[in-house]
Amino acid sequence: IIDTMEDYELAIDSEDTYLDQPNVFYIHPGRLSTVRCVANNQFSSATIKNSPVNSLTSLNLVAVLEKMKQNAPLEVYIDQPITVMQEYDAKQVEANLKLAGFDEISINSGDYVKQSTGKKIETLVVSCIKPIKNPNAVEITVTTQTKKKVTKK
């Protein structure tokens, strides 16, 4: 159980370099669907690095959205070594984020240091936030009628 008084970050990364950071909850992108096991509204921010785009499906991103607090930021660093393909992957991630229900989505240039090689990677970063209310949420109201059976004595 996570103490909700502290700020915790969700880190989705194929490189586990988070052992020295006690307020980071780490998940490998290959096991991203297991984030469903975490209680909702736990994380004040999330970062996705070194993750193939095919792991970032809208269904997996819905699970991430549910685990984040309202107005919590999410940054997705596009893991694509071919520079001309980064824009394509960023647009795919953007579409999946929209389907999942994230808001204020933007694509910017950025970079990070890949821990396994120590090299600085120039890439695109897709940033967004969890909205206060999911715009894709649908409310369904069900009304039922019951028949009253009358018996004569």
C-alpha positions in Angstrom: 0.0 0.0 0.0 1.3 3.4 -1.0 1.1 6.3 1.4 -1.0 8.9 -0.4 0.5 11.8 1.6 3.8 11.5 -0.4 4.4 12.2 -4.0 5.2 9.1 -6.0 6.3 8.8 -9.6 5.5 6.0 -12.0 8.5 5.1 -14.1 8.0 2.9 -17.2 11.4 2.0 -18.6 13.2 -1.0 -20.0 16.3 0.1 -18.0 15.8 -0.3 -14.2 17.9 2.5 -12.8 15.5 3.5 -10.0 16.7 1.5 -7.0 18.1 4.5 -5.3 14.9 6.5 -5.7 12.4 5.4 -3.0 9.5 7.5 -4.3 9.6 5.9 -7.8 7.4 2.9 -8.7 9.1 1.1 -11.6 7.5 -1.1 -14.3 9.1 -2.6 -17.3 7.2 -1.8 -20.5 6.9 -5.4 -21.4 4.8 -5.9 -18.2 2.9 -2.6 -18.5 -0.4 -4.3 -18.2 0.4 -5.2 -14.6 0.0 -1.6 -13.6 -3.7 -2.5 -13.2 -2.8 -4.2 -9.9 -1.9 -0.8 -8.4 -4.6 1.3 -6.6 -6.0 4.2 -8.6 -5.0 7.9 -8.1 -1.6 7.1 -6.6 1.0 8.9 -8.8 1.7 12.6 -9.0 3.7 12.2 -12.2 4.8 9.5 -14.7 7.6 9.1 -17.2 8.0 6.6 -20.0 11.5 6.0 -21.5 13.2 3.3 -23.5 9.8 1.8 -24.3 8.8 0.5 -27.7 5.8 2.2 -29.2 3.9 -1.1 -29.6 3.8 -1.4 -25.7 2.1 2.0 -25.5 -1.3 0.9 -26.6 -4.4 3.0 -25.7 -5.5 0.1 -23.4 -2.2 0.2 -21.5 -2.3 4.0 -21.3 -5.9 3.9 -19.9 -4.4 1.8 -17.1 -1.7 4.4 -16.5 -4.2 7.2 -16.6 -6.3 5.6 -13.9 -3.3 5.3 -11.6 -2.3 8.9 -11.8 -3.7 11.8 -9.7 -5.7 14.6 -11.3 -3.6 17.1 -13.2 -0.6 14.8 -12.9 1.9 15.2 -15.9 3.1 12.4 -18.1 6.1 12.5 -20.3 6.8 9.9 -23.0 10.3 9.9 -24.5 10.1 8.4 -28.0 12.5 5.5 -28.2 13.3 5.5 -31.9 16.9 5.6 -33.1 15.9 6.6 -36.7 15.3 10.3 -36.5 12.9 10.6 -39.4 10.7 7.9 -37.7 10.4 9.8 -34.4 7.7 12.1 -35.7 5.6 9.1 -36.9 6.0 7.3 -33.5 5.2 10.5 -31.6 2.0 10.9 -33.6 1.1 7.3 -32.8 1.7 7.9 -29.1 -0.3 11.1 -29.3 -3.3 9.3 -30.8 -3.2 6.6 -28.2 -3.0 9.2 -25.4 -6.1 10.9 -26.8 -7.9 7.6 -26.9 -6.9 6.9 -23.3 -8.3 10.2 -22.2 -5.2 12.4 -21.5 -5.4 16.1 -22.1 -3.1 19.0 -23.1 -1.0 16.8 -25.3 2.0 18.4 -26.9 5.1 17.1 -28.9 8.4 18.8 -28.2 12.0 18.1 -28.9 14.0 16.8 -25.9 16.8 14.5 -24.9 17.8 12.1 -22.2 20.9 10.1 -21.3 20.5 6.4 -22.0 21.9 4.7 -18.9 23.1 1.5 -20.7 25.3 3.4 -23.1 25.8 6.7 -21.3 25.0 8.5 -24.6 22.7 11.5 -24.9 19.7 10.7 -27.0 18.0 13.4 -28.9 14.3 12.6 -29.4 10.8 13.9 -29.2 8.9 14.1 -26.0 5.1 13.8 -25.9 3.8 15.6 -22.8 0.3 15.5 -21.4 -1.7 15.6 -18.2 -4.5 13.6 -16.6 -7.6 15.8 -16.8 -9.9 16.3 -13.9 -12.6 14.5 -15.7 -12.0 12.0 -18.5 -13.6 13.4 -21.7 -14.1 9.9 -23.1 -16.0 8.7 -20.0 -19.6 7.7 -20.7 -22.2 7.7 -18.1 -25.0 5.2 -18.5 -28.2 5.4 -16.6 -30.3 2.2 -16.5 -33.9 2.3 -15.4 -36.0 -0.8 -14.9 -39.7 -1.3 -14.5 -41.1 -3.9 -12.3 -44.6 -5.5 -12.6 -46.6 -5.8 -9.5 -48.5 -9.0 -9.2 -51.9 -8.7 -7.7 -53.5 -11.7 -6.0 -57.1 -12.0 -4.9 -58.0 -13.6 -1.6 
